[in-house]
Amino acid sequence: MSKVEDFLTKEEEQEIVEAIRVAEKNTSGEIRVHIEKTTSKVPFDRALEVFHELRMDETQLQNGVLFYFAVENKSFAICGDKGINDLVANDFWDCTKDKMTEQFKAGKFKQGIVDGILNAGEQLKNYFPWTEGDTNELSNEISKG
């Protein structure tokens, strides 16, 4: 079994998918999680590549968010689309990263990811509130590389 499969149990993965569903109930923002074994690139640069590979840059309001994890590197990045970045301060994701890092340091990876997703949903609803007729444009399932 690879590090990617060992990182989270199936139950933990389902809790993360549920957190995405809950977070997206309050915002039109689209949240995804991608986990891969390792990267030789700067995590944020790799996250941008994955963001485009997953076609997250094709949402109507350009309000997708990717939580990217390179397991062996013990690194992660949060990447938001242009619609978000045009509206928020440069340090917008810092509080989310800090909450996640706190849990990760305690070995609580699933909880860190869930906390990050729920925090992102709370933050995004201020800029991209859910509206009647809003459709889920991206899968909530965790992608793996």
C-alpha positions as CSV (number, residue, x, y, z in Angstrom):
1,M,0.0,0.0,0.0
2,S,1.4,3.4,-0.9
3,K,1.7,6.4,1.4
4,V,-1.4,8.0,-0.3
5,E,-3.6,5.1,0.7
6,D,-2.2,5.0,4.2
7,F,-2.7,8.7,4.7
8,L,-6.4,8.5,5.4
9,T,-8.8,5.7,6.1
10,K,-11.9,5.2,3.9
11,E,-14.0,6.5,6.8
12,E,-11.8,9.6,7.2
13,E,-12.0,10.2,3.5
14,Q,-15.8,10.1,3.7
15,E,-15.7,12.6,6.6
16,I,-13.7,15.0,4.4
17,V,-16.2,14.6,1.5
18,E,-19.0,15.3,4.0
19,A,-17.1,18.4,5.2
20,I,-16.9,19.6,1.6
21,R,-20.7,19.1,1.2
22,V,-21.4,21.0,4.4
23,A,-19.0,23.9,3.5
24,E,-20.5,24.2,0.0
25,K,-24.1,24.5,1.5
26,N,-23.3,28.1,2.4
27,T,-21.2,29.2,-0.6
28,S,-21.2,28.9,-4.3
29,G,-17.5,28.3,-3.9
30,E,-16.2,24.9,-5.1
31,I,-13.8,23.0,-2.8
32,R,-11.6,20.0,-3.8
33,V,-9.0,18.0,-2.0
34,H,-6.1,16.3,-3.9
35,I,-3.6,14.0,-2.3
36,E,-0.4,12.6,-3.9
37,K,2.6,10.8,-2.7
38,T,5.3,13.4,-3.4
39,T,6.3,16.3,-5.5
40,S,9.6,17.7,-6.6
41,K,8.1,21.1,-7.1
42,V,7.2,23.9,-4.7
43,P,3.9,22.7,-3.2
44,F,1.9,25.8,-4.3
45,D,3.3,25.5,-7.9
46,R,2.2,21.8,-8.0
47,A,-1.2,22.8,-6.5
48,L,-1.7,25.2,-9.4
49,E,-0.9,22.4,-11.9
50,V,-3.4,20.1,-10.2
51,F,-5.9,22.9,-10.1
52,H,-5.8,23.2,-13.9
53,E,-5.6,19.4,-14.4
54,L,-8.8,19.0,-12.4
55,R,-10.4,21.8,-14.5
56,M,-11.1,23.8,-11.4
57,D,-10.4,27.0,-13.4
58,E,-13.6,26.4,-15.4
59,T,-16.2,27.3,-12.7
60,Q,-18.6,30.0,-13.6
61,L,-17.6,32.5,-10.9
62,Q,-13.9,31.4,-10.8
63,N,-14.3,30.5,-7.2
64,G,-12.7,27.1,-6.8
65,V,-10.4,26.2,-4.0
66,L,-7.9,23.3,-3.9
67,F,-6.4,21.8,-0.8
68,Y,-3.3,20.0,-2.1
69,F,-1.2,17.5,-0.1
70,A,2.1,15.8,-0.8
71,V,2.2,13.1,1.8
72,E,5.9,12.1,1.8
73,N,7.0,15.7,1.6
74,K,4.7,16.5,4.6
75,S,3.6,19.6,2.7
76,F,0.4,21.2,1.6
77,A,-0.9,24.3,-0.2
78,I,-4.2,26.0,-0.6
79,C,-4.9,27.4,-4.0
80,G,-7.9,29.7,-4.9
81,D,-9.0,30.7,-8.3
82,K,-8.9,34.2,-9.9
83,G,-12.4,35.2,-8.8
84,I,-11.4,34.6,-5.1
85,N,-8.0,36.1,-5.4
86,D,-9.3,39.3,-7.0
87,L,-11.5,40.0,-4.0
88,V,-9.5,38.9,-0.9
89,A,-6.3,40.0,0.8
90,N,-3.0,38.3,0.0
91,D,-3.0,36.6,3.4
92,F,-6.6,35.3,3.1
93,W,-5.7,31.6,3.4
94,D,-3.2,32.1,6.3
95,C,-5.7,31.6,9.1
96,T,-7.0,28.4,7.4
97,K,-3.4,27.1,7.0
98,D,-2.7,27.9,10.6
99,K,-5.7,26.0,11.9
100,M,-4.7,23.0,9.7
101,T,-1.1,23.1,10.7
102,E,-2.0,23.0,14.4
103,Q,-4.0,19.8,13.9
104,F,-1.3,18.3,11.7
105,K,1.4,18.9,14.3
106,A,-0.8,16.8,16.7
107,G,-1.0,14.0,14.1
108,K,-4.7,14.7,13.4
109,F,-4.5,14.9,9.6
110,K,-8.2,14.2,8.9
111,Q,-9.3,16.8,11.5
112,G,-6.9,19.4,10.1
113,I,-8.3,18.9,6.6
114,V,-11.9,19.0,7.8
115,D,-11.2,22.2,9.9
116,G,-9.6,23.8,6.8
117,I,-12.5,22.9,4.5
118,L,-15.1,24.2,7.0
119,N,-13.1,27.4,7.6
120,A,-12.8,27.9,3.8
121,G,-16.6,27.5,3.4
122,E,-17.2,30.1,6.2
123,Q,-14.7,32.6,4.6
124,L,-16.0,32.1,1.1
125,K,-19.7,32.6,2.0
126,N,-18.8,36.3,2.7
127,Y,-17.7,36.7,-0.9
128,F,-19.6,34.0,-2.7
129,P,-22.8,33.2,-0.8
130,W,-24.9,30.3,-1.9
131,T,-27.9,31.4,-4.0
132,E,-31.0,29.6,-5.2
133,G,-30.3,27.5,-8.2
134,D,-26.6,27.2,-7.4
135,T,-25.2,23.9,-8.8
136,N,-22.3,21.8,-7.6
137,E,-19.9,22.3,-10.5
138,L,-17.0,20.1,-9.3
139,S,-16.9,16.7,-7.7
140,N,-16.6,16.6,-3.9
141,E,-14.6,13.4,-4.0
142,I,-10.9,13.4,-3.1
143,S,-8.6,13.1,-6.1
144,K,-5.3,11.2,-5.8
145,G,-2.2,11.4,-7.9
